Amino acid sequence: MLINATGPWSDRTRAELLSSLRPGAPDPEPVLRPSRGIHLVFPAFTQGHGVLWFARQDGRVLFVIPFGGHALVGTTEVEVASPIAGDALTPSVEEVRYLREELARAFPRTGEMPALAVTSGVRPLIATPGAVGAASREHRVIEEGPMLTVAGGKYTTFRLIARDAVAALRRMLSAVVQRSATRARPCPRRPTRPIRRRSRPRPPVRRSRGASTT
Ligand SMILES: Cc1cc2nc3c(=O)[nH]c(=O)nc-3n(C[C@H](O)[C@H](O)[C@H](O)COP(=O)(O)OP(=O)(O)OC[C@H]3O[C@@H](n4cnc5c(N)ncnc54)[C@H](O)[C@@H]3O)c2cc1C
């Protein structure tokens, strides 16, 4: 059994591994539609505060967060092809300009401030139609012969991803693997005291006829 958990490189790894498992077979269809996001690092300028605001140019949510004594400003969303090519992680001039312009609108004195660093990463988004910014952040577990690929998802959904991967492994190995304990096991570093439920029941919510519940 092989578990491919190579994030944005999942399609490339799938293609490479499947070609060695099934020589001559065509490359599998990519399941990802990755997007690059860059961040700029500045000297701290928000006195330790995190700030969120909306970009004027496209309405995206931008942020400044304290980052090891500095300020991290992000981010962008630019589609890149999958399998990922060598230059996919290179930040473009437009991305840097976009972040700098939007930052200077919100914090005019950063206009003259040189960025200390630029970071770049690629999000492993599942391929869906429509704008890449609205692409699904869901994950998929793909079974291909003796290989299982975990694709998509977010840091915040890693437990769900692991649970689904273990369930797929159990199917593939006919339950030799133990059932995932994720549902019963709290997150590490959870609050030490249990969260108390409200003692008084909430008043019933009155809904007018035909009111939407979504
Ligand atoms: C710009 C940006 C913003 C994000 N924002 C959020 C957010 O707001 N909230 C959130 O929860 N998550 C966020 N994420 C996280 C992201 O969406 C993914 O969930 C996360 O990066 C995927 O984790 P992963 O373990 O699947 O892949 P990765 O963390 O990329 O790990 C894949 C690993 O596989 C290795 N690898 C690749 N090829 C091979 C190979 N052939 N052999 C061996 N190893 C290999 C790589 O070196 C890497 O270590 C963000 C990511 C980016 C880039």
The ligand as a Gaussian input file, in Angstrom:
#p B3LYP/6-31G(d) Opt

LIG

0 1
 C       -1.082000      30.731000       0.362000
 C       -1.692000      29.677000       1.238000
 C       -2.720000      30.004000       2.094000
 C       -3.297000      29.032000       2.917000
 N       -4.295000      29.395000       3.752000
 C       -4.828000      28.477000       4.582000
 C       -5.848000      28.827000       5.504000
 O       -6.261000      29.996000       5.570000
 N       -6.338000      27.864000       6.321000
 C       -5.894000      26.574000       6.273000
 O       -6.389000      25.752000       7.027000
 N       -4.935000      26.198000       5.410000
 C       -4.392000      27.118000       4.567000
 N       -3.406000      26.750000       3.703000
 C       -2.980000      25.342000       3.715000
 C       -3.329000      24.628000       2.423000
 O       -4.551000      25.046000       1.946000
 C       -3.256000      23.133000       2.492000
 O       -4.236000      22.588000       3.294000
 C       -1.985000      22.589000       2.971000
 O       -0.863000      23.268000       2.493000
 C       -1.874000      21.172000       2.434000
 O       -1.151000      20.417000       3.308000
 P       -0.583000      19.059000       2.748000
 O        0.035000      18.337000       3.905000
 O       -1.630000      18.331000       1.947000
 O        0.553000      19.508000       1.699000
 P        1.940000      20.177000       1.999000
 O        1.979000      20.877000       3.306000
 O        2.291000      20.981000       0.784000
 O        2.882000      18.910000       2.121000
 C        3.230000      18.122000       1.010000
 C        4.616000      17.570000       1.267000
 O        4.922000      16.593000       0.280000
 C        6.302000      16.718000      -0.052000
 N        6.533000      16.123000      -1.363000
 C        6.149000      16.556000      -2.588000
 N        6.528000      15.706000      -3.546000
 C        7.152000      14.671000      -2.923000
 C        7.760000      13.448000      -3.382000
 N        7.790000      13.119000      -4.663000
 N        8.312000      12.636000      -2.454000
 C        8.267000      12.942000      -1.130000
 N        7.696000      14.086000      -0.643000
 C        7.153000      14.924000      -1.535000
 C        6.551000      18.210000      -0.020000
 O        7.927000      18.503000       0.140000
 C        5.733000      18.613000       1.213000
 O        6.500000      18.527000       2.378000
 C       -2.810000      27.703000       2.864000
 C       -1.770000      27.370000       1.982000
 C       -1.222000      28.342000       1.170000
 C       -0.117000      27.944000       0.211000

